[in-house]
Amino acid sequence: MIILSASRVSLADDLDYVLASHRLLVGARDTSAPAGSEVIADTHTERQTNLLVRVEEPIDDLAWQVEEPTLEEIVIAYLRRAEARSTSFFEASGVASGTSERKQAPR
C-alpha cells in the first residue's frame, strides 16, 4: 500500500502490516501517548483525547481504550498529516499554498 500526498510518499508498506501496526486510542484529556508510539493524528475535547498511532508493540497502558482503525481512517489521517506539514512549510517560507507566488509583506 502506498499513500501519496503532494507527490510525496506518506506511507509505503504491506497492507496487512499497516492495519496491524496502527491503533486508535481513547483516553483522558491529559493522558500522553504511550512510549514507542508515533502519533499520526490527534483530536481533543475538553475531557478526552483520541489518537491514531503507529506502534511496533501491543499497547498495555490501561489509561487507553485501544481499538483497531479502519483502512479509511488510516489513509485519511496520513493525508491530513501531509497536508498540515505542507501548509506549515508554505506559511514558514512565505509562499501562498497552492501557488508559486510569494505573499507580500505588509507595509
Secondary structure, DSSP 4 states (H G I P E B T S, - for coil): -EEEETTEEEEES-HHHHHHTEEEEEEETTPPPPTT-EEEEEEE-SSEEEEEEE-SS----TTEEEEPPPHHHHHHHHHHHHHHHHHHHHHHHTBPTTSSPBPPPP-
